[in-house]
Amino acid sequence: MNKILVTRAAARRLRLFFPWVYRTDIQQATGDAGDLVSVHAPDGAFLGIGYINPASEISVRILSFSDVEINRDFFRERLLAAFRKREPLRGKTDACRLVHAEADELPGLIVDEYAGHLAVQVNTLGMERLREVLLPEMAELRQPKGIYEKSDAKSRSREGLGTEHRVLHGEIPGRIEIAESGARFLVNLRESQKTGFFLDQRRNREVTASYVEEGFEVLDVFANTGAFGIHAALRGASRVRLVDVSREALELARENLAANGLAAQTVKADAFDYLTEAPGARDRFDLVILDPPPFAKAKRSAAGALKGLRHLIIQSLRILRPGGLLAVFSCSHHVSQEDLQRTVLDAAAERGCRIEILEHLFQDRDHPYVLNIPMSLYLKGFLLRSL
């Protein structure tokens, strides 16, 4: 196996189980892009085994911090460990994330399950080279009805890879029905955002809906296929309005409403324009949900992202009834919980109101946050009351 030597600083991070080696960390390297390599400190001490791509800023991603053979048995153990973590979700839902990349010690791999169908994302060249060992093992362990590959993350272009949308195994219907805490949702693996559904918000949908009282009027902004609003309606909200810029997402939202025997208003609009123009005095809500896409995909974008969030929060507070609730989220690692909290406080100051934090909200347990891997925490939010 090819070996690389890394700097002392990189060695310290690796000994704390941080799984990335940056291009600037490498002192000496051999091996072609996609090869397995053993990583060593300047004094030659073994640190881990990973795969290398010298063209990527993250040049090595660690598969194991132990000196083991990377083979089919290795992946079987990794997959079984990941599957065991998800066992507590059985009975609550038949859709969850089975593999969450570095947080499950399988960097570059995402696997989601939807009612017995698997959606797979392979996001790195190293994992692309390993797929012929890994995917058959996954199919044998899960016995899925079908496997759909949706490898379209922007990281693939940085790895020198194109996009892949294809059926790998079995059949993938146009709509897959999943269950989540008493609600039913239809998932389109081929055309929906992410792998098909925002699974990471499952617990946050439950928590937010638990505050809904009979007769609540709810506005779900960046509604996508309507999951937050549908849970609110099932809890007794008398009026739900779903706002999203995507016509296709709103069409599926209407199908989801019908699947749950519900009715709601759907509005195709840009969220910024809609909230700015909303007539707050005449059209107020008891709950507003703000779940925007990741505005800050890079650290340099964080300030602009927070400015945009501040505007959205100000406009949401404007159309809340006195004592109304606001659920606000950021799904960017580069926006911290403290950043989001300061932004909420600034927006409240602009509106001249006090804010009570009712709940601190994070990604659900099938998207693990490993403390040694800071970027594994990306989704954070608050459920707030305007006072």
C-alpha positions as CSV (number, residue, x, y, z in Angstrom):
1,M,0.0,0.0,0.0
2,N,1.2,3.5,-0.8
3,K,2.2,5.7,2.1
4,I,2.0,9.4,2.8
5,L,3.6,11.6,5.5
6,V,1.7,14.4,7.0
7,T,2.6,17.5,9.0
8,R,2.7,17.5,12.8
9,A,-0.5,19.6,12.9
10,A,-2.3,17.1,10.7
11,A,-1.0,14.2,12.9
12,R,-2.4,15.9,16.0
13,R,-5.8,16.2,14.3
14,L,-5.8,12.6,13.1
15,R,-4.9,11.3,16.6
16,L,-8.1,13.1,17.7
17,F,-10.0,11.1,15.0
18,F,-10.5,13.9,12.6
19,P,-11.0,12.1,9.3
20,W,-9.6,14.5,6.7
21,V,-6.1,15.3,5.5
22,Y,-5.9,18.5,3.5
23,R,-3.6,18.9,0.5
24,T,-1.5,21.4,2.5
25,D,-1.0,18.8,5.2
26,I,0.9,16.4,3.0
27,Q,4.7,16.4,3.2
28,Q,5.4,13.3,1.1
29,A,3.0,11.1,-0.9
30,T,2.8,8.3,-3.4
31,G,-0.2,6.8,-5.1
32,D,-2.7,7.7,-7.8
33,A,-6.1,9.4,-7.3
34,G,-8.5,6.9,-5.8
35,D,-5.8,4.6,-4.3
36,L,-5.8,3.4,-0.8
37,V,-3.0,4.9,1.3
38,S,-1.6,4.5,4.8
39,V,-1.1,7.8,6.6
40,H,1.9,8.4,8.8
41,A,3.2,11.1,11.1
42,P,6.6,12.8,10.4
43,D,8.3,10.2,12.6
44,G,6.7,7.3,10.6
45,A,4.1,6.4,13.2
46,F,0.9,4.9,11.7
47,L,-2.2,7.2,11.8
48,G,-4.8,5.7,9.6
49,I,-5.8,4.2,6.2
50,G,-7.8,6.2,3.7
51,Y,-8.1,6.9,0.0
52,I,-6.3,9.7,-1.8
53,N,-7.2,12.3,-4.4
54,P,-4.3,14.8,-4.8
55,A,-6.6,17.0,-7.0
56,S,-9.0,17.6,-4.1
57,E,-8.4,20.1,-1.3
58,I,-9.4,17.3,1.0
59,S,-6.7,15.0,-0.3
60,V,-7.2,12.0,2.0
61,R,-10.3,10.8,3.7
62,I,-9.8,8.2,6.5
63,L,-11.6,4.9,6.4
64,S,-10.0,3.4,9.5
65,F,-7.7,4.7,12.3
66,S,-6.6,1.1,12.8
67,D,-4.2,-0.9,10.5
68,V,-6.8,-3.2,8.9
69,E,-7.5,-4.6,5.5
70,I,-10.1,-2.7,3.5
71,N,-12.1,-5.5,2.0
72,R,-15.7,-6.9,1.9
73,D,-15.6,-7.9,5.5
74,F,-14.5,-4.4,6.5
75,F,-17.5,-2.9,4.8
76,R,-19.9,-5.5,6.2
77,E,-18.8,-4.5,9.7
78,R,-19.1,-0.8,8.9
79,L,-22.6,-1.2,7.4
80,L,-23.9,-3.4,10.2
81,A,-22.7,-0.9,12.8
82,A,-24.4,1.9,10.9
83,F,-27.6,-0.1,10.6
84,R,-27.7,-0.9,14.3
85,K,-27.6,2.8,15.2
86,R,-30.9,3.2,13.3
87,E,-32.8,0.4,15.1
88,P,-34.5,2.8,17.6
89,L,-36.3,4.4,14.7
90,R,-38.1,1.2,13.8
91,G,-41.8,1.6,14.4
92,K,-41.7,5.4,14.1
93,T,-40.9,5.5,10.4
94,D,-39.9,3.3,7.4
95,A,-37.6,5.9,6.0
96,C,-34.3,6.9,7.4
97,R,-30.6,7.6,6.7
98,L,-28.7,4.4,6.9
99,V,-25.2,5.7,6.2
100,H,-24.1,9.3,6.9
101,A,-20.6,9.5,5.4
102,E,-17.8,10.4,7.8
103,A,-20.1,10.2,10.8
104,D,-20.5,6.4,10.0
105,E,-16.8,6.0,9.1
106,L,-17.7,5.6,5.4
107,P,-16.6,9.0,3.9
108,G,-18.1,9.9,0.6
109,L,-21.1,7.6,1.0
110,I,-24.7,8.5,1.7
111,V,-27.4,5.8,1.9
112,D,-31.1,6.5,2.6
113,E,-33.9,4.0,2.9
114,Y,-37.5,4.7,1.8
115,A,-39.9,1.8,2.5
116,G,-37.5,-0.9,1.5
117,H,-35.9,1.1,-1.4
118,L,-32.4,2.5,-1.1
119,A,-31.1,5.8,-2.5
120,V,-27.4,6.0,-2.8
121,Q,-25.0,8.9,-3.2
122,V,-21.3,8.3,-4.0
123,N,-19.6,11.7,-3.6
124,T,-15.8,11.0,-3.9
125,L,-13.4,9.3,-6.3
126,G,-12.1,7.0,-3.5
127,M,-15.6,5.7,-2.7
128,E,-16.3,5.4,-6.4
129,R,-13.4,3.0,-6.7
130,L,-14.7,1.0,-3.7
131,R,-18.3,0.8,-4.8
132,E,-18.0,-2.7,-6.4
133,V,-17.0,-4.1,-3.1
134,L,-19.4,-2.1,-0.9
135,L,-22.7,-2.0,-2.9
136,P,-23.1,-5.8,-3.2
137,E,-22.6,-6.1,0.5
138,M,-25.2,-3.5,1.2
139,A,-27.7,-5.2,-1.1
140,E,-27.1,-8.6,0.6
141,L,-27.6,-7.1,4.1
142,R,-30.7,-5.0,3.4
143,Q,-32.4,-7.1,0.6
144,P,-33.9,-3.9,-0.9
145,K,-36.8,-3.8,-3.4
146,G,-34.6,-1.5,-5.4
147,I,-31.5,0.7,-5.3
148,Y,-31.4,4.1,-7.0
149,E,-28.1,6.0,-7.4
150,K,-28.5,9.8,-7.2
151,S,-24.8,10.9,-7.2
152,D,-25.2,14.5,-8.1
153,A,-23.5,16.5,-5.3
154,K,-21.3,19.3,-6.4
155,S,-18.4,17.7,-4.6
156,R,-18.2,15.1,-7.4
157,S,-17.1,17.7,-9.9
158,R,-14.3,18.7,-7.5
159,E,-13.3,15.0,-7.4
160,G,-13.2,14.8,-11.2
161,L,-16.5,12.9,-11.4
162,G,-19.7,13.4,-13.4
163,T,-23.3,12.9,-12.1
164,E,-25.0,9.5,-12.0
165,H,-28.8,9.0,-11.9
166,R,-29.6,5.3,-12.5
167,V,-31.3,2.3,-11.1
168,L,-28.7,-0.1,-9.8
169,H,-30.9,-2.9,-8.6
170,G,-34.6,-4.0,-8.6
171,E,-37.3,-1.5,-9.4
172,I,-37.8,2.2,-8.4
173,P,-41.4,3.3,-8.8
174,G,-42.3,6.9,-9.6
175,R,-43.8,7.4,-6.1
176,I,-42.7,5.6,-2.9
177,E,-45.1,6.0,0.1
178,I,-43.4,6.3,3.5
179,A,-44.7,6.7,7.0
180,E,-43.6,9.2,9.6
181,S,-45.2,9.6,13.0
182,G,-48.7,9.1,11.8
183,A,-48.3,11.0,8.5
184,R,-47.9,9.6,5.0
185,F,-45.6,11.1,2.4
186,L,-44.9,10.3,-1.3
187,V,-41.2,10.4,-2.4
188,N,-39.9,10.7,-5.9
189,L,-36.3,9.4,-5.8
190,R,-35.5,10.6,-9.3
191,E,-36.6,14.2,-9.2
192,S,-36.9,15.3,-5.5
193,Q,-34.2,17.4,-3.7
194,K,-31.5,15.5,-1.8
195,T,-32.0,11.8,-2.1
196,G,-35.8,12.2,-2.0
197,F,-36.9,13.7,1.3
198,F,-35.6,15.8,4.2
199,L,-35.2,13.0,6.6
200,D,-32.9,15.1,8.9
201,Q,-35.9,17.2,9.9
202,R,-38.1,14.3,11.2
203,R,-37.7,15.0,14.9
204,N,-38.0,18.8,14.3
205,R,-41.3,18.3,12.5
206,E,-42.6,16.3,15.5
207,V,-41.4,18.8,18.0
208,T,-42.8,21.8,16.1
209,A,-46.1,20.1,15.5
210,S,-46.4,19.3,19.2
211,Y,-46.9,23.0,19.9
212,V,-49.7,23.4,17.4
213,E,-53.1,24.0,19.0
214,E,-56.6,23.4,17.6
215,G,-57.4,26.2,15.2
216,F,-53.8,27.4,14.6
217,E,-53.0,29.2,11.3
218,V,-49.7,28.1,9.9
219,L,-47.3,29.4,7.2
220,D,-44.7,26.9,6.0
221,V,-42.1,28.8,4.0
222,F,-39.6,26.9,1.8
223,A,-42.2,24.2,2.2
224,N,-40.8,21.8,-0.4
225,T,-43.2,18.9,-0.4
226,G,-45.1,20.2,2.6
227,A,-43.9,18.0,5.5
228,F,-43.9,20.6,8.3
229,G,-47.3,22.0,7.3
230,I,-48.8,18.5,7.0
231,H,-47.8,17.6,10.5
232,A,-49.2,20.9,11.7
233,A,-52.5,20.2,10.0
234,L,-52.7,16.7,11.5
235,R,-52.3,18.3,14.9
236,G,-55.4,20.5,14.3
237,A,-54.2,23.6,12.5
238,S,-57.3,25.1,10.8
239,R,-55.4,26.9,8.0
240,V,-52.1,25.9,6.5
241,R,-50.3,27.7,3.7
242,L,-47.3,26.2,1.8
243,V,-44.9,28.5,0.0
244,D,-42.2,27.3,-2.3
245,V,-40.6,28.4,-5.5
246,S,-40.7,24.9,-7.1
247,R,-43.8,24.0,-9.1
248,E,-42.8,20.3,-9.0
249,A,-42.3,20.3,-5.2
250,L,-45.7,21.9,-4.7
251,E,-47.4,19.4,-7.0
252,L,-46.0,16.6,-4.8
253,A,-47.1,18.6,-1.7
254,R,-50.6,18.5,-3.0
255,E,-50.3,14.7,-3.5
256,N,-49.1,14.5,0.1
257,L,-52.0,16.5,1.4
258,A,-54.4,14.2,-0.4
259,A,-52.6,11.1,1.0
260,N,-53.3,12.4,4.5
261,G,-56.9,13.6,3.8
262,L,-55.9,17.2,4.2
263,A,-56.4,20.5,2.4
264,A,-54.1,23.5,2.4
265,Q,-53.2,26.5,0.2
266,T,-50.1,26.1,-2.0
267,V,-48.4,29.2,-3.3
268,K,-45.6,29.2,-5.8
269,A,-43.4,32.2,-4.9
270,D,-39.9,33.2,-4.0
271,A,-39.8,33.2,-0.2
272,F,-38.0,36.5,0.1
273,D,-40.5,38.3,-2.1
274,Y,-43.5,36.5,-0.5
275,L,-42.6,37.4,3.1
276,T,-41.6,41.0,2.2
277,E,-44.9,41.6,0.4
278,A,-47.1,39.7,2.9
279,P,-49.8,42.0,4.4
280,G,-49.0,41.3,8.0
281,A,-51.8,43.4,9.6
282,R,-54.6,41.6,7.6
283,D,-53.1,38.1,7.3
284,R,-51.4,36.9,10.5
285,F,-50.3,33.4,11.6
286,D,-49.8,31.5,14.9
287,L,-46.8,29.6,13.5
288,V,-44.3,30.4,10.8
289,I,-41.8,27.8,9.7
290,L,-38.6,28.9,7.9
291,D,-36.5,26.0,6.6
292,P,-34.4,27.6,3.8
293,P,-31.8,25.8,1.7
294,P,-28.1,26.1,2.7
295,F,-27.3,29.8,1.9
296,A,-23.7,29.3,3.1
297,K,-22.1,26.4,1.2
298,A,-18.6,27.9,2.0
299,K,-17.2,29.8,4.9
300,R,-16.9,33.0,2.9
301,S,-20.7,32.9,2.3
302,A,-21.7,32.9,6.0
303,A,-22.0,36.7,6.4
304,G,-24.3,36.9,3.4
305,A,-26.3,33.9,4.5
306,L,-26.9,35.5,8.0
307,K,-28.0,38.7,6.4
308,G,-30.6,36.8,4.3
309,L,-31.8,34.9,7.4
310,R,-32.1,38.1,9.3
311,H,-34.4,39.6,6.7
312,L,-36.5,36.4,6.6
313,I,-36.8,36.4,10.4
314,I,-37.8,40.1,10.6
315,Q,-40.5,39.6,8.0
316,S,-41.8,36.4,9.8
317,L,-42.0,38.2,13.1
318,R,-44.0,40.9,11.4
319,I,-46.8,38.6,10.4
320,L,-46.9,36.6,13.6
321,R,-49.8,37.1,16.0
322,P,-48.8,38.3,19.5
323,G,-47.3,35.2,21.3
324,G,-46.9,33.5,17.9
325,L,-44.3,30.8,17.2
326,L,-41.5,30.8,14.7
327,A,-39.4,27.7,13.8
328,V,-36.2,28.8,12.0
329,F,-33.4,26.7,10.7
330,S,-30.0,26.8,9.1
331,C,-28.6,23.7,7.4
332,S,-25.1,25.0,6.8
333,H,-22.1,23.9,8.8
334,H,-20.6,27.3,8.3
335,V,-23.5,29.0,10.3
336,S,-23.2,28.0,13.9
337,Q,-25.9,27.8,16.5
338,E,-24.5,31.0,18.1
339,D,-24.5,32.8,14.7
340,L,-28.2,31.8,14.3
341,Q,-29.0,32.9,17.8
342,R,-27.4,36.3,17.3
343,T,-29.3,36.8,14.1
344,V,-32.6,36.0,15.8
345,L,-31.7,38.6,18.5
346,D,-30.8,41.2,15.9
347,A,-34.1,40.6,14.1
348,A,-36.1,40.8,17.3
349,A,-34.4,44.1,18.1
350,E,-35.4,45.4,14.7
351,R,-39.0,44.4,15.4
352,G,-39.0,45.7,19.0
353,C,-40.0,42.4,20.5
354,R,-38.6,39.9,23.0
355,I,-37.9,36.3,22.1
356,E,-38.4,33.1,24.2
357,I,-36.5,30.0,23.0
358,L,-38.8,27.0,23.4
359,E,-36.7,24.4,21.8
360,H,-33.2,23.9,20.4
361,L,-33.4,21.9,17.2
362,F,-30.9,19.7,15.5
363,Q,-30.7,17.0,12.8
364,D,-32.3,13.7,13.8
365,R,-30.4,10.8,15.2
366,D,-30.0,9.0,11.9
367,H,-27.7,11.9,10.8
368,P,-25.1,11.4,13.6
369,Y,-23.1,14.3,15.0
370,V,-19.7,13.1,16.0
371,L,-17.8,15.6,18.2
372,N,-14.5,14.7,16.6
373,I,-15.9,15.7,13.2
374,P,-17.2,19.3,13.6
375,M,-18.7,19.4,10.0
376,S,-21.0,16.5,10.9
377,L,-23.2,19.0,12.8
378,Y,-24.9,21.1,10.1
379,L,-28.6,21.4,10.9
380,K,-29.5,23.6,13.8
381,G,-32.5,25.7,14.6
382,F,-34.8,27.2,17.2
383,L,-38.5,27.1,18.0
384,L,-39.2,30.6,19.3
385,R,-42.1,32.5,20.8
386,S,-42.5,36.2,20.1
387,L,-43.3,38.1,23.3
